[in-house]
């Protein structure tokens, strides 16, 4: 009787490549948001849900609203600092991040109603609100039309008269100005979320939380200017009715009056530094 050993060796050698493929390196664990918040979705109208982050905390309610294009995750590094004195939540407005992206409802009245309905669902009768940039429009309208729902307002680089501000900007850029342009992202920068995170950190002068960058990349795409709702929310700006707001208000501004304070790609462009400084000087009235 012939030995079966040679046959076994042939079979083993044949199967070896398949075994190697079957033992591919394990996939990396999925990324998890390290921020200590609880995520929920609140229905504000038919077919529209908003992402709400709740950090918990002890004390009166404190509600954070993100700037244009950002999500509630933009507050991941900041909001937890207030949980020793407040119950802290943040809202992602419609059309961005994990919130619903309906085709309509981006006028200021609807945006403010969304905030009020989130507060209703969370059983928040009155709250202090903190808004960055374009969220100031929502803060002012809410404070003017629903004074019993607002205790205090905090504007972070947002308390402007935007229609007047836009006229100043338009006047500055009537003639061509030789100023630096943000580096165009490459296919490597936009091909993966990790590449886009690296690009944002490389080109921005502030530390944007990774969860916010991931939320925008995964839900809105990397090109903010191509986001359908980006311009529609921005166009909702109105002349603010500050005189109708009775709640105490605090406005904090990020005043950039030197090229040395700007993004790294601006600071490093020595050839265009003078032109950029001239633009900053002309924008000083804002």
ABEGO torsion letter per residue (X at the ends): XBBAAAAAAAAAAAAAAAAAAAABBBBBBBBBBABBBBBBBBBABBGBBBBBBBAEEBEBBBBBBBBBGBBAAAAAAAAAAAAAABBBBBBBBBGBEABBBBABGABAAAAAAAAAAAAAAAGBABBBBBBBEAAAAAAAAAAAABAAABABBBBBGABBBAAAAAAAAAAAAABBBBBBBBBBBBAAAAABAAAAAAAAAAABABBBBAAAAAAAAAAAEABAAABAAAAAAAAABBBBBAAABABBBBBBBBBBABAAABBAAAAABAAAAAAAAAAAAAAAAX
